[in-house]
Amino acid sequence: MTRSSVELIRRVEEAKLNAWPPIQQVLFDGWLLRFSGSYSKRGNAVVPLYPGTQRTLQKIRHCEEAYSREGLPTLFQLSNVPELRSLDRALADSRYKRIDSSLVLTVGLDELPATSGRLFEVLEIDSWLNVYCRLSGMPKTAARLQQLVLKSIPADAIYGAIKSSAGHVACGLAVIDDKFIGLFDILTHPNYRRQGHARQLILNLLRCGTKNGAHTGYLQVAKDNKPALALYKHIGFQSLYRSWYRVRQGLATRSVDSA
């Protein structure tokens, strides 16, 4: 892994943290502890930022106690950057299971393929959340938590949807952080997949980024989601790095379902 790729990874990770703020967070000896109730892994994970001074196992125990008080599993968000290898090994030795392996992809916005904007709409937060809940089947309790997160995003956010004669059939969120635009919660109704709606949605969201000065798009996708990976590759996305969570095995705590 080259120095320039590590620097780009760090910048994308920074943009991801900014794009999806937790309801609460605590900085502890170089690790960011994020809390968002029972919704969202990315809002309820420990994110290592920089080396601290305390012993790793001591810090892991501290995190376990903090998440236990919230009734949540202790999750660590990791990636394949060299400085996280020793922590990943320490977590594995402490019976933390590796789950939800994903790829973070990037694309340059100056080479996007052409698309029509005829069916693309930009919605207000509440309208978009209604569409998202309908398409995803998200329960009302989780929707209320997500609304808190969305309204606290400290950057320009674009709430996009594709509307056909049957109503809104796809939706997604884009967040612009300086020159980077991240895509989140890309969804298409099962009855309307493989009809080009997701492609049109993604390209229109990215074009909103170019209009606001962004030059690089990024997103995270499950490593085994072959249809999505094929779509993103066709648009021009390329893999930048791998990401995963580690969770303590055998803990009887509330589950955290979303990515």
Backbone bond lengths (Angstrom), bond angles and torsions (degrees), N, CA, C in turn:
res aa  C-N    CA-C-N  psi(-1)  N-CA   C-N-CA  omega(-1)  CA-C   N-CA-C  phi
1 M - - - 1.462 - - 1.530 108.93 -
2 T 1.335 117.07 122.76 1.460 121.48 -176.04 1.528 110.92 -77.87
3 R 1.337 114.39 163.45 1.465 119.38 179.07 1.523 110.96 -62.12
4 S 1.348 116.48 -40.16 1.471 119.33 -178.76 1.519 111.44 -66.26
5 S 1.350 117.41 -36.64 1.469 119.10 179.04 1.522 110.83 -69.58
6 V 1.344 117.46 -37.38 1.463 120.50 176.76 1.526 110.55 -63.38
7 E 1.328 116.32 -41.05 1.466 120.14 178.32 1.525 111.18 -63.34
8 L 1.346 116.64 -40.47 1.465 120.22 178.13 1.525 110.64 -66.38
9 I 1.338 117.54 -40.54 1.456 121.18 177.73 1.527 110.46 -59.18
10 R 1.333 116.07 -45.37 1.462 119.93 179.89 1.525 111.04 -61.85
11 R 1.321 116.64 -39.10 1.474 119.74 -179.89 1.520 110.50 -67.77
12 V 1.333 117.83 -40.42 1.460 120.90 178.57 1.523 110.23 -67.04
13 E 1.336 117.22 -41.74 1.461 120.04 177.69 1.530 111.11 -60.60
14 E 1.316 116.28 -39.94 1.467 120.90 177.31 1.526 110.49 -62.21
15 A 1.334 116.22 -45.02 1.465 120.31 179.09 1.522 111.15 -63.11
16 K 1.340 117.21 -38.94 1.468 120.93 178.63 1.526 111.32 -62.73
17 L 1.331 116.90 -41.99 1.463 120.34 178.87 1.525 110.96 -64.16
18 N 1.323 116.29 -41.53 1.462 120.42 178.95 1.525 111.71 -66.64
19 A 1.332 115.65 -35.28 1.464 120.43 -174.23 1.522 112.43 -73.43
20 W 1.332 117.38 -25.53 1.461 119.50 -176.69 1.522 109.28 -131.46
21 P 1.332 118.01 78.30 1.466 120.72 -176.33 1.527 111.17 -71.83
22 P 1.320 117.68 146.31 1.452 120.30 174.39 1.521 110.16 -80.69
23 I 1.320 115.92 169.45 1.461 119.46 175.44 1.525 110.01 -70.76
24 Q 1.348 116.38 -36.97 1.466 121.95 174.97 1.518 109.03 -140.55
25 Q 1.329 116.81 153.68 1.451 119.59 173.95 1.520 110.50 -153.08
26 V 1.345 114.48 154.55 1.459 121.87 -179.58 1.521 107.81 -134.80
27 L 1.317 117.65 134.70 1.462 121.98 174.59 1.518 108.50 -95.13
28 F 1.332 116.53 122.89 1.457 121.94 -176.51 1.523 110.17 -130.89
29 D 1.314 116.77 104.58 1.464 123.54 174.51 1.537 112.36 47.67
30 G 1.317 116.29 47.87 1.458 120.76 177.06 1.512 115.53 91.17
31 W 1.347 117.10 -4.69 1.461 120.81 177.88 1.525 109.64 -112.98
32 L 1.326 115.63 138.25 1.455 121.20 178.57 1.520 108.93 -99.43
33 L 1.322 116.93 118.17 1.462 122.75 178.61 1.528 107.67 -98.38
34 R 1.324 116.27 117.45 1.462 122.25 -174.64 1.537 109.40 -110.88
35 F 1.337 116.05 137.27 1.461 121.72 -177.15 1.527 109.24 -132.40
36 S 1.356 115.70 129.84 1.468 120.71 179.05 1.518 111.25 -144.31
37 G 1.311 117.72 44.52 1.457 120.17 -179.83 1.515 110.65 66.90
38 S 1.337 117.02 -146.98 1.465 120.66 -177.14 1.519 112.35 -93.87
39 Y 1.324 117.25 9.13 1.466 120.43 -175.31 1.521 110.73 -109.87
40 S 1.310 117.21 131.60 1.448 124.19 168.11 1.521 114.95 82.33
41 K 1.326 115.71 114.58 1.464 120.57 173.77 1.516 110.91 -60.82
42 R 1.335 116.58 -43.99 1.466 118.70 -175.41 1.521 112.53 -66.02
43 G 1.334 117.07 -20.98 1.454 120.27 176.99 1.514 113.35 -96.24
44 N 1.345 117.21 3.73 1.468 121.45 -176.47 1.527 111.55 -136.36
45 A 1.321 116.46 40.61 1.455 119.86 -176.13 1.523 111.43 -128.91
46 V 1.326 114.49 156.83 1.448 121.62 171.47 1.529 107.68 -84.08
47 V 1.330 116.45 126.89 1.462 121.32 -179.93 1.529 108.45 -116.35
48 P 1.332 118.77 109.70 1.468 120.40 178.08 1.535 110.06 -69.92
49 L 1.328 116.39 127.16 1.462 121.04 -178.57 1.521 112.58 -105.33
50 Y 1.340 116.90 -45.32 1.463 120.46 -178.51 1.526 108.94 -157.31
51 P 1.336 118.14 160.00 1.467 120.65 -178.57 1.523 111.05 -63.02
52 G 1.320 115.66 138.25 1.465 121.00 176.55 1.515 110.64 -104.36
53 T 1.307 115.49 -161.07 1.464 121.04 -177.51 1.523 112.96 -111.36
54 Q 1.328 117.67 -17.94 1.459 120.32 -178.13 1.529 111.19 -85.30
55 R 1.320 116.07 161.43 1.458 121.35 178.82 1.529 110.30 -68.11
56 T 1.337 114.61 143.58 1.465 120.15 -175.11 1.523 112.75 -58.65
57 L 1.337 117.69 -47.39 1.468 119.86 -177.94 1.525 111.35 -64.09
58 Q 1.324 116.02 -35.39 1.465 120.61 176.48 1.527 110.42 -61.40
59 K 1.334 115.76 -43.04 1.463 120.83 -179.34 1.528 111.20 -68.08
60 I 1.324 116.46 -38.53 1.464 120.02 178.47 1.526 109.99 -61.30
61 R 1.336 116.93 -45.19 1.472 120.29 178.73 1.526 111.19 -61.42
62 H 1.332 116.62 -39.81 1.467 120.30 177.92 1.528 110.38 -59.89
63 C 1.326 117.45 -43.87 1.469 121.80 179.74 1.523 110.68 -64.33
64 E 1.325 116.97 -40.46 1.465 120.26 179.24 1.524 111.00 -60.32
65 E 1.314 115.86 -41.70 1.463 119.75 179.19 1.534 110.96 -66.04
66 A 1.332 116.34 -40.29 1.465 120.61 -178.72 1.531 111.44 -64.66
67 Y 1.335 117.64 -44.49 1.463 120.32 -178.87 1.528 111.47 -75.25
68 S 1.338 116.43 -30.95 1.466 119.47 176.32 1.525 110.85 -62.33
69 R 1.326 116.74 -38.17 1.470 119.79 178.21 1.520 111.69 -62.04
70 E 1.331 116.62 -28.23 1.467 121.15 179.14 1.533 112.07 -90.59
71 G 1.336 117.18 -0.87 1.456 120.24 -178.21 1.512 112.90 71.80
72 L 1.326 117.11 27.51 1.462 122.20 -175.80 1.525 111.06 -119.04
73 P 1.333 117.47 150.98 1.466 119.86 172.27 1.517 110.41 -67.49
74 T 1.316 116.54 152.30 1.462 120.77 177.24 1.520 108.49 -86.84
75 L 1.314 115.56 112.83 1.464 122.61 -178.69 1.523 109.80 -112.89
76 F 1.319 116.30 138.99 1.458 121.56 172.59 1.523 108.56 -117.42
77 Q 1.324 116.69 130.33 1.457 121.87 176.65 1.528 107.99 -95.78
78 L 1.329 116.30 121.55 1.456 121.58 -174.05 1.522 111.08 -128.88
79 S 1.312 115.61 167.70 1.469 121.60 175.69 1.520 108.12 -147.29
80 N 1.326 116.69 176.35 1.463 120.18 -175.57 1.527 113.43 -90.74
81 V 1.341 118.57 25.64 1.460 119.70 172.36 1.526 108.41 -72.04
82 P 1.327 118.35 145.08 1.469 120.98 -172.49 1.520 114.88 -56.08
83 E 1.334 118.49 -36.80 1.459 119.59 -173.60 1.527 113.69 -70.71
84 L 1.341 118.22 -8.94 1.465 120.66 179.64 1.534 112.90 -100.23
85 R 1.331 117.41 0.38 1.468 119.67 -176.83 1.523 112.59 -62.95
86 S 1.329 117.19 -43.77 1.468 119.30 -177.39 1.531 110.83 -66.93
87 L 1.330 117.95 -37.53 1.458 120.57 177.07 1.519 110.42 -65.66
88 D 1.324 117.37 -41.23 1.459 120.63 179.21 1.532 110.21 -61.02
89 R 1.321 117.59 -41.88 1.470 120.95 177.96 1.529 110.94 -65.51
90 A 1.344 116.50 -41.74 1.465 120.06 179.73 1.525 111.14 -62.48
91 L 1.318 117.08 -39.34 1.460 120.86 178.60 1.534 111.13 -68.08
92 A 1.328 116.13 -40.53 1.462 119.25 177.22 1.525 110.49 -61.84
93 D 1.316 117.11 -41.14 1.472 121.40 178.65 1.520 111.73 -66.90
94 S 1.344 117.07 -23.69 1.470 121.94 179.51 1.524 111.70 -94.68
95 R 1.338 117.33 20.64 1.467 123.46 175.69 1.529 112.71 69.04
96 Y 1.310 116.84 32.87 1.458 121.13 172.58 1.527 108.35 -92.95
97 K 1.327 115.21 123.06 1.463 121.78 -178.05 1.520 110.54 -86.29
98 R 1.324 116.24 139.68 1.464 121.73 176.46 1.526 109.53 -82.63
99 I 1.341 116.53 126.99 1.468 121.30 -178.04 1.537 110.19 -136.46
100 D 1.323 114.86 163.89 1.468 123.00 170.51 1.534 113.17 51.73
101 S 1.301 115.76 53.66 1.465 119.45 176.11 1.522 109.58 -65.96
102 S 1.314 116.17 135.08 1.464 120.43 -178.10 1.518 110.14 -142.81
103 L 1.305 115.30 169.10 1.455 122.84 176.54 1.520 109.09 -116.20
104 V 1.305 116.56 139.79 1.462 121.84 172.19 1.524 107.08 -102.54
105 L 1.319 115.49 122.93 1.465 122.82 -174.91 1.522 110.11 -112.51
106 T 1.314 116.26 150.18 1.465 120.87 175.67 1.523 109.73 -131.84
107 V 1.333 115.29 158.79 1.464 121.47 177.31 1.527 108.92 -147.00
108 G 1.323 116.14 140.46 1.453 120.19 173.08 1.513 109.99 -78.47
109 L 1.320 117.57 133.55 1.459 120.76 -173.28 1.525 113.23 -82.20
110 D 1.318 117.28 -3.73 1.462 119.36 -179.96 1.520 112.83 -86.20
111 E 1.339 117.78 -2.14 1.465 120.81 -177.40 1.529 111.46 -129.67
112 L 1.311 117.78 33.92 1.458 120.54 -178.75 1.535 110.91 -75.84
113 P 1.341 117.59 141.58 1.470 119.17 174.42 1.525 110.88 -68.11
114 A 1.322 115.67 159.68 1.466 120.88 -178.78 1.525 110.28 -73.15
115 T 1.325 115.41 152.42 1.462 121.03 176.13 1.517 109.46 -155.65
116 S 1.318 115.71 162.63 1.465 121.18 176.77 1.523 109.80 -90.80
117 G 1.322 116.28 144.24 1.453 120.67 175.05 1.512 112.27 -103.78
118 R 1.326 116.90 14.80 1.461 121.57 -171.95 1.525 112.19 -61.85
119 L 1.329 118.55 -40.33 1.461 121.58 -176.04 1.523 112.98 -97.67
120 F 1.323 117.16 -1.94 1.468 121.38 -175.35 1.515 111.28 -84.04
121 E 1.332 116.29 134.56 1.455 122.01 177.50 1.530 109.90 -130.79
122 V 1.331 116.09 145.31 1.455 122.06 170.38 1.520 107.59 -102.26
123 L 1.325 116.84 124.40 1.463 122.48 -174.72 1.522 111.29 -108.86
124 E 1.315 115.69 163.31 1.455 121.45 168.87 1.535 109.02 -75.34
125 I 1.338 116.18 160.51 1.467 120.40 -174.54 1.526 112.08 -52.91
126 D 1.330 117.71 -52.84 1.460 120.52 -173.39 1.530 111.71 -64.42
127 S 1.334 116.58 -39.88 1.466 120.08 178.30 1.524 110.34 -64.92
128 W 1.335 115.71 -42.98 1.471 119.94 179.55 1.523 110.68 -63.18
129 L 1.334 117.05 -42.16 1.460 120.37 -178.66 1.528 110.81 -64.13
130 N 1.322 117.53 -35.47 1.466 120.37 175.79 1.523 110.85 -62.42
131 V 1.341 115.89 -42.67 1.470 120.19 177.71 1.527 109.93 -63.89
132 Y 1.324 116.19 -46.30 1.467 120.59 -178.60 1.528 111.02 -60.12
133 C 1.328 117.31 -43.88 1.463 120.90 -179.86 1.526 111.02 -63.63
134 R 1.315 116.25 -39.70 1.471 119.38 179.46 1.527 111.12 -66.08
135 L 1.323 117.03 -42.30 1.462 120.58 -177.86 1.526 112.59 -73.72
136 S 1.335 116.57 -32.93 1.465 120.44 -174.81 1.514 113.72 -96.49
137 G 1.348 117.10 -18.85 1.451 119.93 -174.93 1.517 113.00 74.21
138 M 1.320 116.69 23.68 1.465 120.85 -179.42 1.529 110.30 -65.42
139 P 1.343 117.53 132.49 1.470 119.63 177.99 1.520 111.75 -70.21
140 K 1.334 115.79 159.85 1.465 120.80 -175.12 1.521 112.65 -61.92
141 T 1.345 117.09 -36.23 1.468 118.98 -179.38 1.519 110.81 -62.42
142 A 1.329 117.19 -43.32 1.460 120.96 178.30 1.517 111.07 -69.16
143 A 1.337 116.73 -34.76 1.471 120.50 179.99 1.523 110.94 -63.31
144 R 1.320 116.87 -37.79 1.469 119.75 179.09 1.527 110.79 -64.99
145 L 1.330 116.72 -39.34 1.463 120.28 177.69 1.522 110.72 -67.24
146 Q 1.352 116.56 -41.48 1.454 118.73 179.54 1.521 111.05 -65.06
147 Q 1.319 117.29 -35.81 1.463 120.06 177.91 1.530 110.50 -60.50
148 L 1.327 117.27 -40.84 1.466 121.01 177.07 1.525 110.69 -60.55
149 V 1.340 115.94 -42.84 1.468 120.40 179.47 1.521 110.67 -64.30
150 L 1.322 116.69 -48.38 1.462 120.78 -176.89 1.526 111.51 -59.66
151 K 1.322 116.26 -42.24 1.461 119.92 -177.13 1.526 112.96 -74.79
152 S 1.332 116.92 -10.03 1.463 119.86 178.58 1.526 112.86 -103.68
153 I 1.335 117.74 3.87 1.467 120.17 178.27 1.526 108.83 -63.07
154 P 1.338 117.95 120.62 1.471 120.76 -174.93 1.522 112.73 -89.71
155 A 1.316 117.49 42.82 1.467 121.80 -178.10 1.514 108.10 -155.30
156 D 1.329 115.86 172.19 1.460 120.18 177.65 1.527 109.96 -69.70
157 A 1.317 116.45 124.25 1.465 121.63 -179.90 1.524 109.67 -119.02
158 I 1.322 115.87 140.63 1.462 122.75 179.93 1.523 108.07 -119.49
159 Y 1.322 116.08 120.51 1.459 121.89 -177.70 1.524 107.93 -103.14
160 G 1.327 115.85 99.34 1.452 120.65 -172.69 1.516 113.58 -103.87
161 A 1.325 116.21 154.41 1.463 121.94 177.27 1.520 109.37 -151.71
162 I 1.312 114.88 156.34 1.467 122.43 173.94 1.522 107.82 -109.37
163 K 1.334 115.89 124.19 1.460 120.53 -178.30 1.522 110.36 -114.18
164 S 1.334 115.39 124.71 1.459 121.49 176.31 1.523 108.73 -112.92
165 S 1.296 116.37 -170.68 1.471 119.82 179.01 1.527 111.69 -64.40
166 A 1.336 116.62 -18.97 1.465 121.07 179.45 1.519 112.51 -91.95
167 G 1.319 117.50 4.16 1.458 121.59 -176.42 1.515 110.70 103.24
168 H 1.311 117.45 -162.28 1.460 120.95 -179.36 1.533 109.21 -75.60
169 V 1.319 115.57 123.25 1.465 120.74 -175.52 1.523 112.53 -113.56
170 A 1.324 117.99 -8.10 1.465 121.64 178.04 1.520 108.57 -154.52
171 C 1.333 116.01 151.48 1.457 119.55 177.66 1.517 110.11 -152.97
172 G 1.314 115.76 161.46 1.458 121.18 178.91 1.515 110.18 -169.47
173 L 1.307 115.02 160.86 1.458 122.78 -177.14 1.518 109.26 -118.83
174 A 1.330 116.86 137.18 1.457 122.31 174.46 1.520 109.03 -124.12
175 V 1.334 116.50 137.79 1.457 122.06 179.90 1.523 108.75 -125.46
176 I 1.331 115.63 126.55 1.470 121.47 -177.43 1.515 109.15 -99.83
177 D 1.322 116.05 125.37 1.464 122.93 178.40 1.523 107.21 -128.57
178 D 1.332 115.55 99.36 1.461 121.59 -176.15 1.529 109.17 58.26
179 K 1.324 118.84 -113.80 1.467 121.63 -176.00 1.521 112.79 -97.70
180 F 1.328 117.38 8.45 1.459 121.48 -176.95 1.524 110.40 -116.82
181 I 1.329 115.52 142.71 1.461 120.54 175.17 1.524 108.02 -127.15
182 G 1.337 115.78 123.30 1.456 121.22 179.88 1.504 111.69 -103.79
183 L 1.318 116.52 142.41 1.463 122.67 178.68 1.525 109.49 -106.45
184 F 1.331 115.69 134.37 1.459 121.56 -177.15 1.526 110.10 -137.75
185 D 1.329 115.51 153.34 1.475 122.59 172.28 1.526 112.65 51.37
186 I 1.330 116.04 48.09 1.465 120.95 175.64 1.534 108.48 -77.64
187 L 1.337 116.24 119.02 1.465 121.23 -175.34 1.524 110.77 -135.40
188 T 1.319 115.53 141.75 1.469 121.30 171.27 1.525 108.34 -129.90
189 H 1.325 117.00 136.56 1.459 120.58 176.98 1.532 109.14 -57.11
190 P 1.350 118.32 136.14 1.475 120.73 -177.48 1.522 114.45 -52.61
191 N 1.339 117.31 -34.16 1.468 119.98 -178.22 1.527 113.00 -74.00
192 Y 1.334 117.56 -9.63 1.463 119.83 -174.70 1.525 112.20 -123.88
193 R 1.322 116.18 19.07 1.455 119.95 176.40 1.522 111.38 -77.53
194 R 1.337 114.75 160.56 1.474 122.66 -179.82 1.529 112.23 61.76
195 Q 1.328 116.05 29.35 1.463 120.43 176.44 1.532 111.18 -120.44
196 G 1.322 116.86 10.88 1.466 121.11 176.75 1.512 114.98 88.32
197 H 1.351 118.02 2.53 1.467 119.55 -176.55 1.530 112.16 -68.51
198 A 1.332 117.02 -42.39 1.466 119.82 -179.53 1.524 110.59 -64.61
199 R 1.312 116.51 -40.29 1.473 120.52 178.77 1.518 110.83 -61.71
200 Q 1.324 115.93 -46.18 1.461 119.83 -179.98 1.527 111.23 -64.29
201 L 1.330 116.38 -40.04 1.458 121.17 178.38 1.524 110.74 -61.44
202 I 1.331 116.94 -49.99 1.465 121.54 -176.96 1.521 111.37 -62.67
203 L 1.321 117.31 -46.06 1.461 120.19 -177.92 1.527 111.71 -65.56
204 N 1.316 117.22 -37.73 1.470 119.27 178.27 1.520 111.70 -69.43
205 L 1.337 117.47 -38.13 1.461 119.73 175.70 1.525 110.51 -63.00
206 L 1.327 117.25 -43.63 1.458 120.31 179.44 1.528 111.47 -64.46
207 R 1.325 117.09 -36.80 1.473 119.62 178.20 1.526 110.95 -66.73
208 C 1.336 116.92 -31.22 1.470 119.12 172.60 1.525 109.98 -61.62
209 G 1.328 115.85 -33.77 1.455 119.98 177.77 1.517 112.01 -66.44
210 T 1.320 117.55 -42.36 1.466 120.02 179.90 1.527 110.50 -63.43
211 K 1.321 116.78 -35.99 1.467 120.15 179.22 1.530 111.76 -67.81
212 N 1.341 115.82 -19.35 1.460 120.61 179.58 1.527 112.06 -107.96
213 G 1.331 116.78 19.70 1.458 121.35 171.94 1.511 116.46 89.68
214 A 1.335 119.42 2.57 1.463 121.09 179.45 1.523 110.72 -74.68
215 H 1.337 116.54 147.45 1.466 120.17 176.81 1.530 112.95 -120.65
216 T 1.346 117.75 -9.93 1.462 120.98 -177.66 1.525 109.97 -136.96
217 G 1.328 115.72 131.89 1.453 121.20 174.30 1.514 110.17 -104.80
218 Y 1.328 116.62 150.90 1.466 120.26 177.48 1.521 109.44 -145.23
219 L 1.310 115.20 157.81 1.460 122.06 174.16 1.517 108.50 -159.50
220 Q 1.330 115.74 166.19 1.457 122.21 177.96 1.510 108.58 -121.32
221 V 1.333 116.88 135.74 1.449 121.35 -176.15 1.523 109.08 -139.60
222 A 1.328 116.17 144.27 1.459 120.95 177.76 1.526 109.85 -58.39
223 K 1.321 115.62 136.97 1.465 121.42 -175.24 1.527 112.52 -60.08
224 D 1.338 116.78 -29.73 1.464 120.49 -177.10 1.527 113.66 -98.48
225 N 1.335 117.89 9.30 1.463 121.31 179.03 1.532 109.09 -86.49
226 K 1.309 116.12 80.08 1.463 121.28 -173.05 1.532 113.78 -63.47
227 P 1.352 119.59 -42.03 1.472 118.31 178.16 1.527 112.98 -60.02
228 A 1.348 116.71 -43.07 1.461 120.03 179.98 1.528 110.60 -66.87
229 L 1.322 117.23 -41.79 1.463 120.60 179.57 1.526 111.12 -62.24
230 A 1.326 116.73 -38.62 1.466 120.41 178.29 1.530 110.70 -64.60
231 L 1.339 116.68 -41.24 1.459 120.92 178.46 1.522 110.62 -63.60
232 Y 1.332 116.99 -48.52 1.458 120.33 -177.34 1.531 111.19 -63.95
233 K 1.333 116.62 -38.68 1.463 120.24 177.59 1.524 110.85 -63.29
234 H 1.331 115.93 -39.41 1.463 120.30 179.64 1.528 111.01 -64.82
235 I 1.322 116.89 -34.68 1.467 120.93 178.12 1.522 111.17 -71.93
236 G 1.341 116.63 -29.30 1.469 119.93 179.07 1.510 114.70 127.20
237 F 1.328 117.77 1.39 1.471 120.84 178.71 1.521 110.41 -67.19
238 Q 1.340 115.40 145.42 1.459 121.92 175.26 1.521 109.23 -129.99
239 S 1.331 115.90 149.73 1.459 120.97 -178.03 1.530 110.73 -70.95
240 L 1.328 116.01 131.81 1.466 121.29 177.65 1.524 111.27 -104.96
241 Y 1.349 117.48 -45.57 1.463 120.08 179.06 1.514 110.42 -160.87
242 R 1.328 115.66 170.50 1.463 122.52 179.24 1.523 109.86 -102.84
243 S 1.322 115.72 149.35 1.454 121.67 179.77 1.523 108.90 -138.64
244 W 1.324 116.87 151.02 1.460 121.13 177.79 1.528 109.00 -160.07
245 Y 1.331 114.63 170.95 1.460 121.63 173.56 1.522 108.95 -112.72
246 R 1.317 115.20 154.81 1.461 120.81 165.88 1.528 107.37 -122.79
247 V 1.327 115.22 134.39 1.464 121.35 -177.87 1.517 108.50 -130.03
248 R 1.322 115.92 141.14 1.470 121.10 -179.53 1.520 109.44 -66.55
249 Q 1.326 116.76 128.42 1.456 121.67 -179.63 1.522 110.74 -79.07
250 G 1.330 115.12 144.93 1.451 120.72 171.63 1.514 115.28 82.29
251 L 1.354 117.92 11.93 1.461 119.34 179.16 1.519 110.62 -91.36
252 A 1.305 117.91 130.86 1.474 122.46 179.01 1.525 109.34 -90.71
253 T 1.333 116.42 81.61 1.467 121.47 179.57 1.500 109.26 -131.28
254 R 1.330 116.12 168.24 1.458 120.42 177.12 1.522 109.46 -60.17
255 S 1.303 115.84 143.43 1.460 120.25 179.87 1.518 110.26 -81.12
256 V 1.328 113.78 156.83 1.464 121.20 173.44 1.520 105.78 -120.78
257 D 1.334 116.85 114.25 1.460 120.01 -165.22 1.514 114.70 -91.26
258 S 1.308 118.88 -39.74 1.449 120.80 -169.92 1.518 111.66 -85.13
259 A 1.343 114.57 158.20 1.468 119.16 177.80 1.501 110.98 -71.93
